[in-house]
Amino acid sequence: MRTRLKICGVRDADTAHAAAEHGADAVGFVFVEKSPRYITPEDAWPIVQTLPPFVMSVGLFVNASVDDYADAEQLCPTDFGQLHGSEKEKTVRACGPRLIKAVTFNPNTIANDLRFWSGIDEVDAVLVDGSAGGEGTALDWGALAEAQDACEKPLILAGGLTPENVGEAIAAVRPYAVDVSSGVESERGVKDLAKIAAFGAAVRAADAALRST
């Protein structure tokens, strides 16, 4: 077992390369203007081109129209698109394939959300966040673990993860991947390379602990 790792909110090449060096399988670029982690597709594309082999790029959108999504992907073709808003099924299907669909954790609806979105052919993975995204809000890992059998696709865990708690989260949920943004920042929107290194080490340590049990 190996938990995949995504570092989201990358805005410069140094951070992207540090993420890859410390075990990131994917780096995320936030194409949402109101976000403190916003980067234009034009500025992201040179960074994407420098990613080492087998490190994926992910473009993150919130409630973008199909046309805006397509325009951004033309300027910066990423390996996956991540839809992190309240997009309707029709929009999600039109933006696919190669999509990650994010949902905000609600203990009353999470099983149905996982079942619904993982049943959409264009969705390759479902990401569960503790908030609308990038706010560092943790969720009830135990409740998610109880519901995750409803997900037919790989499950990505996000929301309030830090180097200090990601091991506990992995042990509780055993997700396909973890996604971190604010948990590896020195201030809002500014990545901390030492925290990225610590987060990657914590993920590897959690996997090693699981293999030994």
N, C-alpha and C positions, 0 to 999 in steps of 0.2 A: 504494500500500500504506500502511495505517495500522494500527499496533498499538493495540488497545484497552487501556484501563487500568482496573483495579479496585483501590481502596484498601479493605482489609478491617480489621475490628476497630475501626470507628468507634463512638464512644460519646457524642459531643456534636455540637451543630449547627455550632459553629465549625469543627471538623475536617471535617465533611461539606461545608461550603461552601468551605473551602480546597481540599479534594480536587477539587471541581467546577471551581473557578477555575483549577486547575493541570492540567486536562485529563482528570480521571477520567470515564470513561463509566459507572461503577458504584461504589457504596459498599456495603460489607458490614457486616452487624450480626451479632455472634456470640451466638446463643441457646443457649449451652452454659455451665451454671453454674460448672463447674470452671475455666473459662478466665479469665485475667487481663483479657481483653477483653470479658467478659460484659456484656450489656445486656439488660434485660427487654424483651419485646415491647411492653409498655405504655409504656416509656420511649423505645423506638425509634420508635414510630409518629409522635409529633410531629416528629421529625427527618425522617422519610420525607416527611412532608407539606410540608416546606420545601425539598425538593430542586428545583433548577431543571429546566425541561423538558429531556427527552432524557438525563437522568442517572438510571440505573436503581438500584433498591434490591435487595439480595440478603440473604436471611436464611440464616444458616449453622447447620447442625445436625450433631450427631455421634451416630449410633446412636439417634436418637429413634424412638419408636413412631409409627405412622401417626396415632393419636389425638393424641399430643403435638404432632406436626407441624401437624395441622389446627387444634388449639387456638391455637398460636402464630400461625398465619397468619390466624386470625380476628381476633386482637388487633392484629396488624401485617401487613396484606396487602402482601407485597413482590412486586416484578416477577418475581423468580426465587427458588427455593429452592436451597441448596447443601448436598448431603449429603456430609459429609466424614469418614464413618466406614467401617465394614465392613458397610454395609447390604446385605441380600439383595435379589435381583432383585424378588421379590414386593413388598417394602416400597417400593423405588424406583418401581415401576410404580404402586403405590397412592398415592404422594405426588405423582405427576406430574399434568399436564405442567408445563412451564416449570421444568426442573431442570438444575442443574450437578452432575455426579457427579465427585467427587474420587477419585483413586487415588494411592497412594504408589509412587513410582518404584522398580522393581526391574528391572535389565537383563535378567533371565531371563524375566520375565513381562509386561513392559510392552506388547509388541506384542499379546499376547492380551488384556490388560486393555483396551487402546484399542479393539480390534476388538469385544470383547464389549459394553462399555458404550455405545459409539457406535452399536451396533446396536439399542439399546432406544429405542422410539419416544418415550417420555416424557422422555428425556435430550436436552437441546438442545446441551450442550457438555460436554467432558471436561476436567477440571483435573488436571494432574500436579504433585504436590508431592514435595519431597525427604524429607518426614517425615509424621507423622500430622497436621501442621498447626500453624502459628504458632510453630515452633521455630527458624526461620531456617536450615534445613538445605538446602544446595544439592544439586543432582543433576548427573549426567553429561549435559550438554547435547548432546554429540556422539552419545551412545548414543540419546538421545531423538529426535534428528533422524533417525537411521537407521530408527527404528521408527514415526515419526509417520504414514507413509502408511497404516498400519493403522487410523487414526482417520478415520471418515466424517463426523464432526461437528467444529465449531470446537474447537481445542485451546488451552487456557489454561495458561500456564506459571507456576508458583509455586515457592517454596522458596529461601530464602537470597538473594533478589534485593535489591539495594541501588542507590542512585544511581550507585555506582562500577562495578557489574558488569552492570547491566541491558542496556546497549548491546551488550556481548559476547554476552549470552544471546539477545537478539533476533536478532543476526546469525547465530548458530549454529542456532537452532531455527526462526526466523521464525513464531512462534506467532500465532494470531488475537488473543490478549490476554495480558497479564501481570497477575499478582495479587501485591500486596505488603502485608505487615502489619508484622512485626518490623523489616524493613529501613528503615522510616520512623518509628522510635520512638526517643525519648531514653532511655527505660527501659521495661522490660517492661510492655506495656499502655498506655503513654502516647505518643500520637502527637506528632511533632515537625513543625510546620508548615513549617519551612525544609527539612527532608528531603523532605517531600511535594512542595514546589516543585521541589527538585533532581531528584527522581525523575521528575516529569512532564517536565521539561526534557530529561532524559537519554533518555527514550522518544522524544520528538520528534526529538532529534538522531540517534538510531539510525535512525529511519524516513527522515530526510533523507539519511543516508549510504547507505542501501540504494537509495533512488531514484536516487542519483547514479552508482551502479555499473552 
